[in-house]
């Protein structure tokens, strides 16, 4: 646990000053569509505690109603606000003050009676939620109080929205990966939710995963690496985006390296917490970074033969009130990406399209669609052929006939989650015995139970239209990946 750094402390001071001003002038928060941040946190707590009740770990049964905007990832936010450790007391106090201003009265915690039982469960550190999250106090586990700093950043930008980084509306042109090479195929590593930095004595999973990608003889250093987003805790401009993403990236892929122009990174909910300033001003800086090929834009198009890969920003226009947890490409707020997609893809003309987003277009168990699915498919003008995402801290290959991945045109998208590159996770009980799941990450990490191995995806595209896909897993302290799942298909679009 760390005390607030200078940047966060400065933002806390500004939040307090602004709230005092707003209270003095009796200014009420602006109405927002959907739940408020306070309502989203209440819903998140009910969702988490409801699951624990179903598992027999809590006696009380919180009502599973009014869950809009909730997410178990922030299910312990109120717990920490009402049980602040000394090192984070200032952060949590200002978050509470903001929530009470937003709610117009004292912050409520209807489930406080369960907090002592929750503490016992977190101390055990053995319970794994249905999506694989570990209910423990360890670094980046659910009970890590560091997650609450995200709430302070969200409060800051809700009070000072003009300080959010501007959205770059002019991306690079379509990048032809076949230009300047005689290769008939290219390999692309896809990893998500990787921005943890080193956090264990052996370097941790982030180092192991990147070493496996860039140093393992088994992979022969893939031609391209794409990060589908998330730098923790809040992708801050002051330190986190640099320390946990840019400085951790392989040196030979910076703009002055021998593999310059071969790296891409997407925006995410965690990078939105600091107003996307770290993402746009550090990761996508015009200075020497690995991601210069994006020309400081958060969306891009890569072409190889008849393959078209679209990296899309599903975070920027998401709602702060629901902690940017639900993806959107702009919706009613912006048509920039929609117009651009239609421009670069057109009527597809035989192209197979691979979408890349941070957010998931379907629920982690594959049973329901998220709004992002309908939005992206409408913008694209049809069902994509493949879709890779992160956000959920799992590696999952869904079956080729997954009902929720069937478009109105009768075609099925092949959909994959590659969000297990660094966050400590356990085996997700919500995927056990589920239909249409070809693979999911659940291999135990020896001597670090209940954690499972982290990993990444690798795809190989051929100029003749073939695609090979693999999921690899890696143990902490190792750079040797283990191929767990693979598949191969020939181009299908006509």
N, C-alpha and C positions, 0 to 999 in steps of 0.2 A: 504494500500500500504506500502510495506516495502523496505528499501534500500537493496542492494545486501549483502548477508551474506559473511562471510570470504571465504568460499569455492568458491562461484560464483565470488567474486571479484578477487580471485587469478586466476581463469580461464580466466576472462576478461583480466587481465594483460598478461597472456601467449598468448592469441589470438592476442593482439596488437603487442607483440614482434615478434610473428611468421609472422604476416602479413607484418610487417616492413621488416623482413628478406626476405620474398618472393618477395616483391616489389623491394627491393634493388638488388636482384639477377635476377629480371625479370622472376620469376618462375610463370608459368600460372597454373591454376587449372587443375587437371586431368579430362579428358573427362569421363563422366558417361553415362550409358545407360538410356535413358528416359530424363525427364526434370531435370533442375538444381533446387536447392532450390529457387533461385530467380524466375524462371518460375513457380514453384509450388505455390509460394505466390501470384504471379500475377493472376494465374488461380483461386486460392481460393477467391481472392477479386472479380473477375468477376462473379464467381458462386453466392456468397452472394448478391452482388449488383444487379445481374440479377433477383434473387428471389424477392428482395425488389422492383424492377421496376415492375415486374409482379403483385405485390400486390398494386401498385399505390403509393408506399412510396418514390420512387425516380423518377425524371423526365427523367433522362438520361437512355439509354438502352445499357449497355455494351454488346459487342458482346459475344455470348455464343460459342466461338470457342477456340481452343487450351486450353482445360480444363484438359488435362492429368496431373495427379499429384495433382490436386486441391482438396480442401475439405473445406466446409464452416466453419469448426471448426477454421481454421486459416484465415478466411476471413477478419479479422480486423488487421492482422499483419502489413500491410503497413500503415494503418491508424495510428497505434501507433508509428511506426518508424518516421512518419512525424509530429506527434503531441505528442512528448515524455513528460510525466509528470516529474517534477524535480526528484522525487524519483527513477525513472527508466531511467533517461537520460543516465547514463553510460552504462547500459545494451543495450539500443536501439541504442546508438551510435556505439558500437562495432559490433552489428548485421548489421547495415547499412554498416559499413566499410567492413565487410566480404562479404556481398552481392555485393558490388561494385567491390571488387577484383574478385569475382567469375564471375561477368558479364563483367568485363573489361571496366567499365565506370560508369558514374553517375547512381544511382538508379532511375528508372522511376516509376512514380505513375500516370498513365493516368486518374485515376478517382478521383484525389484530389479535383476537383470541387464539388464533392458530399459530401465531408467530413463534412461540416457544417450541412447538412441535416442529415447525419448519426449520428452526435453528438446529435441532437435533438431527434432522434428515440431512441438512447441508454438511454438518460436521462429519457424518458418516461417509459422505461423498461416494456412495455406491449406487444411488438411484439414477437411472437413465430414462429420460422422458421418451415418449413414443417417437419423436423425431431424432433421437440420439443425443440430445443435450444432457450434459452431466450436471446433476444437482450437487455441486461441491463448491468449496471456497477457493479452489486452485485457480491459478492464472488462466483467464479466459473461460473458466467454467461459469455456470449460471450464477453462482454466488459470489463472483468476483465483483467487489464494490466498484472497481474501476469503470464498469459499464455505466454507472450513474453519471459520470462526467458528460456522457452524451446528452443527458437531459439538460444540463446547464448550457451546452452549446445550442441546443434546440431553442431553449428559452431566449437566448441572446438574439438569435436571428429572427425569432418571431417578433421581438421588440425592435430590432434594427434590420428590417428586410433589405434595405438598400445596400447593406454591406455584404450581401451574398454575391459571389462571383458571377459575372455576366455569362450568359450562354453563347458560345461561339456558333454562329449560324452559317459559317463558310468552311466546310470541311475540305480536306484534300480531295483531289479528283480520284476516280477509281484507280486503285493501285494494282497494276498487272504484275503478279508474282512470277510470270513466265518471262518477263522482260529481262534481258541480260543473262539468261541461263539456258543451257541446252538440256536441263533435266526434264525427264518425262513425268516425274512425280516429286512432290514436296511433302515434308512432314511438319506438323504443327502441334505443339504441346498446348493444352488448354488447362489452366488451373484457376481456381477461384477461392476467394476469402483467404488469401495468402499473407496479408499484411500484418502479421503478428510480431515480426522481428524475432531475434533469438530470445527465448524465454526459459530454457532449461540448460542444465550444465553441459549437455552434449550438443547444444545448438538448437535443439528442438526440431519440430517437424518442418518449419519453413525452410530451414537450411537443408535438411535431408531431402526434401522434395526438389528444391532447385538444384542441389548437387546431383540428384538422380537424373534430372532432365539434361543438365549441361555437362556433366562429367562422366556419366556412365557409358561404358563401351557398348552396352546393350542397345542404347538409343542413338548413339553416334551424333549427339548434339543436334537436336531438331532444327530445321531451317528457320522456323518461326516459333515464338512464344507469345501466347495471348493470355493476359490476366483478366478475368471477367469481374474484377472489382472486390472491394472491401479492404480498407487499411484501418487498423484499430489504434485507439478506440474510436477516434473521430476524424481520422485522416487529416490531422491539423496542419495548417500552413507553417506553424511555428517549429514543429519537429517531426511529427509522426509520419507524414507523407514522405519526407526525406529519409528518415532513419529506418522505417519499416518497409519501404517499397523501393525507392530509387537506389539507396546505398546497398541494399541486399541483392540487387539485380546483377547478373553476370557482367563483369567489366567489359568483355569483348563485344557486348551488344549496345554500348553507348555510341553516340554519334561519331566518335573518333575511333571506334573499334573496328575490327575486321568483319564483325557481323552487324554493323550499323544498319538501322532501318528494318530490323527483323522482330521488333517488339511492339506490342500494343496493349493498352490497358483501358478498361471501362470505368465509368463513374458508378457509384454505389450508394446505398443508404448511409453507410458509415462515413463516407467522404462528404455526404451532404450535411452531416451534423455541424461541420465547421464551414458551412455555406459553400462547399465545393472549392474553397480557396486553396486548400492544399493540392487538390486534384488539378485544377487549371493552372495555378501559379507555380507549382513545384514539379509535379509529375509531367505535365504537358508544357513546361517552360520552354522558351526558345533557346535556352542554354543547353549545355551538353547533358542530355538525359537519354535514356534508352528509347523514349517514345516520341522522338522528333518527327517521325514519319506521319504522325496524325495531324501535324500542322496546327496544334493547339485546339483541336476539335474533339468532342467526346463521342463522335460517331464516325464510322469509316466503312469503306467498301474495298474488299480484296477480290481479285479475279485470277483464276487459273484455268485456262481452257474454258469449258462451259460451266465451271463452278463459280458461284458468286457468294462470297461470305460477307454478311452485313453485321458490323458491330454497332449496336444501338444503345443509346443512353436511356435507360428505363428509370433513372433516379431523379434527374433534375426537376421534373415537374410533379413528382410525387408529393404527397401532403406531409408537412411538418407535424401536423397534429396527430398523425398516426405514425410518426417517427420514420417516415419515408419507407415503410415496410412493404407497401403495395406498389408495384411497378406500373408506369405509364410512359408512353412516348410523347405525351404532350396533351392529348385529349382536346378539350375545349380551350386550353391555355395557349397552345402553340401547334401550328401545322408544319413547322420546319422539317421535322424528320419524315413526316408523312409525304410531303411534297418531294423531298429528296429521294426517298425510297422509290416513289413512282418514276422519278427521273432516271435513276441509275438502273432500275430493274425493268421498267416498262412492262411489256406483255410477256416478259421472261424469255421468249424466243429460244426455247430449248435449254435454258439454263437451269441447273439444280441450285437451289438457294439454301444456304446454311445461315440461320440466325444466331447471333450471340447477344445475350443480355445479361445483366446482373440478376435481375429478378426472375422468379420462376413463373411460367405461364400456367402451370397446373399445380395442384396441391402436392406436397412431398410424397403422399401415398398414391398419387396418380388417379385419384377418384373423382376430382372435380376441377373444373377450369377456373382460373383466376381471370379477372377483367383484362389483364394484359394480353391474354390469348386472342380474344375477339378483336381488340384494338389493333394488334400487330398484323393479324391475318387480314383484316379489312384494309389496312394501309398497304399491305403487300399485294392485295388483290387475289389472294388464294393461299392455300396451305403451303408452308415451307416444307422443304424436303427433310431438313434436319434442324434441330434447335438445341443449343447448349446454353446452360446458365449456371450461376452459383447461388449465393444468398442462403440457401439451405446447406448446412455443413455436412453434406453427404456426397458420396459418389454413387450415382444410380444410372443404370441403363434400363430404360423402360422397354417393354416388348413392342415389336413392330406393329402390332394390331391393338395398341392401347386405345380403348374407346374414346377417351377424352382428347386424344390427339388426332381424331378423324375430323377433317374439315367438311364444310357443306358441299365441297366439290367431290366428296367421296374418297379423297386421298388421305392417307395417314402420314403424319410427320413422325420421323424417328427422333425421339426426344431424350436428352441426357442431362443429368445434374452433375456438375464437376465443381462442387463447392467444399471439398474436403482436404484442401491443401495444407492447412495449418492449425485450425481451431481444434482443441481436444474434444473428441466426441466418443460416445459409446455406440453399441449396436442398437439401431432403431427398432423397437418392438413393433412400431406401426407399419413396418414393411414385411414382417414375418408372415409367410404363407399368403401374401397378397398376389392376386393374379397379375399377369402382364409385367412382372418384374424379372428381368433377365439377370441382373446383377445389382447388389448394393454392398456398400462398404461395411463389413462387420467382422473382419479378421482381428482377433484379440492382439493387443500390443503386449508382448511378453513383459512381465514384471511391472506393468503400468496399468493394470486393470482398474476400472472398467473401460479404459480407453481402447479404441481400435486403431489400426494403422491409417495414416493419412495417405493421400495419393493425388493423382491427376489423370487426365485423359490425353491420348495421342491420336491424331488422325493423319492419314496419309492420302493425299489426293493425287490421282493420276490424270494425265492430260487426256486420256481416252475415256474418262468418266467413272473410273473405279474409285471407291472410297474404302479404306481400311480403318477400323476404329479399335482402340484398346483402352482399357482402364488398368493403371498400374497402382500398386500400393508400396509404401516405403516405411521402414521402421526408423525411429529417432536414432541419430548417430550413424546412419548408414547412407550410402549413396548408390546402393544397388536396388533398383526397382524390381518388383515381382509382377509380371503380367497376370492379371486375374481373369480378365474377360476380353474377348476379341470378336469382331464381326467384320464381314466384307460384303459390299453390295456394288452392283453396277448401276451406272446412271439410269434414272427412270423417266425423266421428263422428256416428252416428245414435242 
